């Protein structure tokens, strides 16, 4: 018999945008953690509240366009100005649990969040890309603590900068110069 732990809530605010993430973890037989949510197939969803020009608030639910079971969408969340980043640490695009990050840019003219999905260019199974995310202006940093460039689970970080000329995200990878086995950089 399992039990439900208290939901983890993340509140992030930037300007007039309040971003709310609610993660519910289900512990079953104390040996496995499953992400559960109201998203499709437990893929997750994030709700945010924004204040429109007239001062009234409204709710928007953001879900990944390609969410799949147990992606752990919402595992990490960051917001800066009109850009939000949501990690899906167990997304499988580059192999089982390789991970992905979703970047949402708010378009005030359409009052929508435009989605771009980021995956490590050299991603592999088990990297858990997007275990942590951060954003400042148009720069996004994504942690991949189980990446193996300097030994198993030595870890890495990816910096993405938005190219204003074409709207693409340019990737730069960082690893610790003294990285070693199980450093989880």
N, C-alpha and C positions, 0 to 999 in steps of 0.2 A: 504494500500500500504506500502510495506517495503522499506528499504534502506540498502545498503551495507556499512559497516564500513571499514575503512582502514585496510588492512591485518596486522596482528601481525607477525613480523619476528624475529626469534631467530637465532643468529649466535653463534656457539660454536666451539672452536678449541682446539685440543689436538695433539701435535706432528705435523705430516703432514696431519692430517685429519681435514677438515672443515665440520661441520655439520650444515645444513641449514633447519630450520623448518618454514613453512609459514602456518599460521592459518588464515582463513577467517571466520568472524562471520557475520551472517545475522540477523539483528534486524527486527522483523515483529510486527507491531502494538505496538512497544515499550514495549511489555510484555513478550516476549519469545526470547531466543537466540538459534539459530541452528548452529551447526558446519557444514560447507560446505567445500568440497575439491574435488580434482580430484580422490580420492580413491574410491574403490567400495562402493556404497550405502552410501556415505558421511562418510565412516569409517576413512578416513584420510590417508595421506602418508607423508613421510619425505624424503627429498632429501639430499644427502651429496656429497661433492666433496673430492676426495682423490688424493694425489700425488703419482703416481707409482714410482718405482725404477728409471725410466728413467727421472723423473722430469716432465712428462706430467700429467696434471690433467684429471680426468674422473668423470662422474656423475653416481651415483647409487641411485635408488629410493627404499626406504625401506617401505614396507607395511606389516601390520599384516597378518599372515597366516590365521587368522580366523576373520578378521574385519567384523563388522556388522554396520548397520545404527545407527548413533548418538552415537557411542562409544567415540567420542571426542579424538581419537588417535592423539597424538601430543600436548595435553593440557599442558604437562610438558616434558621437555627434558634435559638430562645431558650427558656429555661425559668426560671420563678420559682414557688416553692412547688409548687402542683399545677396550674399552667397552662403549657402548652408552645405555642409558635407556630412554624409551619413555612411557609416561603415557597415559592410555585410561581410564579416570576418570569415564566414564559412561558405561563401559563394564558390561555385565549382567551375568557373569559366576556364581557368588554367590548370585544372586538376582538383581533386577532392580537397576542400578546405583551403583553396589558394587565396580566396578573399577578393573583394572589390570595394570600391568607394563610389558613392553616387554624389555628384556635385549638382546642386540645384541653384540656379540663378533666377532671382525674382524679376519678372517683367511687369513693371507697374502699369504699362498700357493695357495689357491683357489680364492683369491680376492673376498670373499663373507662375508656377515654378517650372523652369525649363531644365530638363534632366540631361546630364552627361555622365556616362559610366566610365570610371577609371579602373584599369587593371595594370599590374606591373608588366612591363614589356618582357621581362624575363621570369614572370611568375611561374611557380610550380606547386604541385600538390603539397599541402601542409604549411605553406608560408604564412598563412593567416594575415595577409595584406589587409590593412584597415582595422587592425586591432586597436589602433589609436589614430585619431585624425585631429588636425588643427587647421585653421584658416585665418589669414590676415589680409584684408584687401582682396587682391586677385592671386594670392599665393596660397597653395594648399600643401600641407605636409601629411604624409601617410606613413604610419609605422607598419613594419612587417617583421615582428620579432622572431619568427621561426624560419626566416630566410637563411640559406646555408652557404653563402659566399665565402665566409671565413671559418667554416666548420659548422657542424650541425647546430641549428638554432642560434647561430651567431647574431642574426638579425640585421636589418637595414632600414633605412628611411628613404622615402621618395619625395622629392619636391616637385610640384607642378606649378608652372606659371602660365597664366592665361595670355595668349598672344592676341592682342586687341585687333590686329589686322584681319585675322580669319576666325577668331573664336575657338581655336584649338588649345589644348593644354600640353605644354612642353615639359617632358619628364627629365629629371636629373636624379640619379641614385647616389645615396651616401651609405658608406659602410665605415665602421670604426677602423682606424689605421692599426689598432692593436686588438682587433676583434678575435675572439676565440670561441671554441665550443661552448654552447649554452650561455652565452653572454646576453642574449635576448635584447640586443641594441635596438 
